[in-house]
Amino acid sequence: RLAPRIEQLAHDLIDGFEAQGRVELIEAFATPIPVIVIAELLGVPTAMTPQLLDWSHKMVAMYQFGRTREAEDLAVKATNEFVAYLKAYIALRRKRPQDDLMSHLIAAESEGQTLTEKELISTCILVLNAGHEATVHALGNGVKAILEEGIDAHSLFSDVASGERLVEELLRFDAPLHLFTRYVLEDLEWQGLRFKKGEEIGLMLGAANRDPARFVDPDRLDPSREPNPQQSFGGGIHFCIGAPLARLEMRVALKVLFERVPTLRLARKPVYRDVYHFHGLER
């Protein structure tokens, strides 16, 4: 159901920058799409997206390397403001429910299921924070890979099946998250390494995606690669809950982009952001 809206949004954004000749694609295309889609999915006014983005960035800064006391204070302030906003908005949705995720979560709570108001608020915050930034980087990294590798994206995205294969390969080739940490749940020994319950380990998703034992010619972008067991969404009980939406946003938005701007070119070498733990472009 979201595909037509994502397509229209991509067209609207391109209408806004096509005549300029030169545009910063991360800011003008990759960032607005997932933020607006998530806001509309939740049922939050799209006029709030700049504020939602500001809150999200300040909160996510807590998880980045080298955080400062100032960053911590800003994160707490942003959290308190975000929670207060959602409390008021949830009260409004209780009175006037709509066909959106927030209304459905409220209905689940009122039917005696598991969500308290605190859980409802934290779920909405999680959906926004986790639902936009990785997709921003996936879109940016994908465009970079397509242009640098000389892939004919226009023809590949014209067919749904080949477009889906290309999205999987873009996610494998340059994942928006190269590392995720997890905790050891029980003592074990694996390939001569001993792990104790409670220890923290780093899962190198970027390395798994380039494993020569799993992928033929792993350093090559192969749009026809199949099967493609890429690990960019993680796995097991922590598999990314937003994976279907991220895949849809990438396939639809990139299809429109390369249809509308077939002469798209890199103005200069793309610059990666110097942040932990996302892996994506600054510009």
C-alpha positions in Angstrom: 0.0 0.0 0.0 2.9 2.4 0.6 4.5 1.9 -2.9 2.4 4.6 -4.7 3.1 7.1 -2.0 6.8 6.5 -2.1 6.8 6.8 -5.8 4.8 10.1 -5.7 7.2 11.5 -3.0 10.2 10.6 -5.1 8.7 12.4 -8.1 7.8 15.5 -6.0 11.4 15.7 -4.7 12.9 15.4 -8.1 10.5 18.1 -9.4 12.1 20.4 -6.8 15.7 19.9 -7.8 15.7 18.8 -11.5 16.0 22.3 -12.9 18.9 23.2 -10.6 21.5 21.2 -12.6 23.5 20.3 -9.5 22.0 19.1 -6.2 23.2 17.5 -3.0 21.4 14.1 -3.2 21.7 13.1 0.4 19.9 16.2 1.6 17.5 16.6 -1.3 16.5 13.0 -1.9 17.9 10.3 0.4 16.9 12.0 3.7 13.4 13.2 3.1 11.9 10.0 1.7 12.3 7.6 4.7 11.6 10.4 7.2 8.3 11.5 5.6 7.3 7.9 5.0 7.8 7.0 8.6 6.0 10.1 9.8 3.0 9.3 7.6 3.1 5.6 8.7 3.0 6.7 12.4 0.3 9.3 11.6 2.4 12.3 12.7 2.0 15.5 10.6 4.7 15.7 7.9 5.2 19.3 8.9 6.8 17.9 12.0 9.5 16.0 10.1 12.3 18.6 10.6 11.7 18.5 14.4 11.4 14.7 14.4 14.7 14.6 12.5 16.4 16.9 15.0 15.2 14.9 18.0 16.3 11.7 16.4 19.8 12.9 15.6 20.3 14.2 19.1 19.1 10.9 20.6 21.2 8.7 18.2 24.3 10.8 19.1 24.2 8.9 22.5 25.3 5.7 20.6 28.1 7.2 18.6 31.8 7.1 19.4 33.3 9.8 21.6 30.1 11.2 22.9 30.4 14.3 25.2 28.4 15.4 28.3 26.9 18.1 26.1 25.7 15.4 23.6 24.2 13.4 26.6 22.4 16.5 27.9 21.0 17.3 24.4 19.9 13.7 24.0 18.0 13.8 27.3 16.4 17.1 26.4 15.4 15.8 23.0 14.0 12.6 24.6 11.9 14.6 27.1 10.5 16.8 24.3 9.8 13.9 22.0 8.0 12.0 24.8 5.9 15.0 25.7 4.9 15.5 22.1 3.9 11.9 21.6 1.9 11.9 24.9 -0.2 14.8 23.6 -0.5 13.2 20.1 -1.5 9.8 21.5 -4.2 11.5 23.6 -5.5 13.1 20.4 -5.4 9.8 18.5 -7.3 8.1 21.4 -10.2 10.5 20.7 -9.9 10.5 16.9 -8.2 7.3 15.6 -7.0 7.1 12.0 -5.7 4.3 9.7 -2.1 4.7 10.9 0.4 2.7 13.0 -0.1 4.8 16.1 -3.9 4.3 16.1 -3.4 0.5 15.7 -0.9 0.4 18.5 -3.3 2.3 20.8 -6.1 -0.2 19.8 -3.8 -3.1 20.7 -3.2 -1.6 24.1 -6.8 -1.0 24.8 -7.7 -4.6 24.0 -5.6 -5.8 26.9 -2.5 -6.7 24.9 1.0 -5.9 25.8 1.6 -2.2 25.2 1.5 0.2 28.1 1.6 4.0 27.3 5.4 4.0 28.0 5.9 1.0 25.7 3.7 2.7 23.1 5.8 5.9 23.2 9.1 4.0 23.1 7.9 1.9 20.2 6.9 5.1 18.2 10.4 6.6 19.0 12.1 3.4 17.9 10.2 3.2 14.7 11.2 6.7 13.8 14.8 6.6 14.9 15.5 3.1 13.5 13.3 3.6 10.5 15.0 6.5 8.7 18.8 6.8 9.2 19.8 3.4 7.9 17.6 3.8 4.9 19.1 7.3 4.2 22.5 5.7 4.1 21.3 2.7 2.1 19.9 5.0 -0.6 23.0 7.2 -0.7 25.4 4.2 -0.7 23.3 2.6 -3.4 23.4 5.5 -5.7 27.2 5.9 -5.2 27.7 2.2 -6.0 25.5 2.3 -9.1 27.3 5.4 -10.5 30.8 4.3 -9.7 30.3 0.8 -11.0 28.5 1.9 -14.2 25.4 -0.2 -13.6 22.5 0.4 -16.0 20.0 1.0 -13.1 17.3 2.4 -15.4 16.8 -0.9 -17.2 17.3 -3.1 -14.1 14.7 -1.2 -12.1 12.2 -1.3 -14.9 11.5 -4.9 -14.0 10.4 -5.6 -10.4 12.3 -8.9 -10.0 15.6 -7.5 -11.3 15.1 -4.4 -9.3 14.7 -6.4 -6.1 17.9 -8.4 -6.9 19.8 -5.1 -7.4 18.5 -3.8 -4.1 19.8 -6.9 -2.3 23.1 -6.6 -4.0 23.4 -2.9 -3.1 22.7 -3.7 0.5 25.4 -6.4 0.5 27.9 -4.3 -1.4 27.9 -1.3 0.9 25.7 -1.9 4.0 24.5 1.1 6.0 25.6 -0.6 9.2 28.9 -2.4 9.1 28.8 -3.5 12.8 26.3 -4.4 15.4 27.0 -5.4 19.0 25.3 -8.3 20.8 25.7 -10.0 24.2 26.6 -13.7 24.8 23.7 -15.4 26.4 25.5 -18.5 27.6 29.1 -19.8 27.9 30.3 -21.4 24.8 33.4 -22.3 22.7 33.3 -21.6 19.0 36.2 -22.4 16.6 38.7 -22.3 19.5 37.3 -19.0 20.9 35.8 -19.0 24.3 32.9 -16.7 25.2 31.4 -16.1 28.6 27.8 -15.2 29.4 27.4 -11.4 29.4 30.4 -10.6 27.2 29.8 -8.1 24.4 30.8 -9.1 20.9 30.9 -7.1 17.7 29.2 -8.7 14.7 30.9 -7.4 11.5 28.0 -7.3 9.1 30.1 -5.6 6.4 32.7 -8.4 6.6 30.0 -11.1 6.4 28.7 -9.5 3.3 32.1 -9.8 1.6 32.8 -13.4 2.8 34.5 -15.3 -0.1 33.3 -18.6 1.4 29.7 -17.4 0.9 29.8 -15.0 -2.1 31.6 -15.6 -5.5 33.8 -12.6 -6.3 32.5 -10.7 -3.3 34.2 -7.4 -4.1 32.2 -7.1 -7.4 28.8 -5.5 -7.6 26.8 -8.2 -9.4 23.1 -7.1 -10.0 22.2 -10.6 -11.0 23.6 -12.3 -7.8 21.3 -15.1 -6.7 21.1 -16.4 -4.1 22.2 -13.4 -2.0 22.1 -14.1 1.7 23.3 -10.6 2.6 23.4 -9.8 6.3 22.7 -6.1 6.3 19.5 -6.6 8.2 21.0 -8.8 10.9 19.4 -12.1 11.7 17.6 -14.3 14.3 15.3 -12.6 16.8 16.9 -9.3 16.1 16.3 -9.3 12.3 15.4 -5.8 11.3 11.7 -5.3 11.7 11.8 -2.6 9.0 13.4 -4.7 6.3 10.4 -4.9 4.0 9.8 -1.1 4.2 13.5 -0.4 3.5 13.6 -2.7 0.5 10.4 -1.1 -0.9 11.7 2.4 -0.4 15.0 1.6 -2.1 13.4 -0.2 -5.1 10.7 2.4 -5.7 12.7 5.6 -5.0 15.8 4.5 -7.0 13.6 3.4 -9.9 12.1 6.9 -10.1 15.4 8.6 -9.7 17.1 6.8 -12.6 14.0 7.1 -14.8 13.8 10.8 -14.2 17.5 11.6 -14.1 19.1 9.2 -16.5 22.2 11.4 -16.9 22.9 11.5 -13.1 26.6 11.9 -12.5 28.9 12.3 -9.5 30.1 15.9 -9.2 33.1 14.7 -7.1 34.1 11.8 -5.0 31.4 11.1 -2.3 32.4 11.7 1.3 31.6 9.2 4.0 30.5 10.6 7.4 33.0 10.0 10.2 30.5 8.5 12.7 30.0 5.3 14.6 28.1 3.0 14.0 26.4 4.0 10.8 28.2 3.7 7.5 26.9 6.3 5.1 27.6 9.4 3.1 27.9 12.9 4.3 27.5 14.2 0.8 
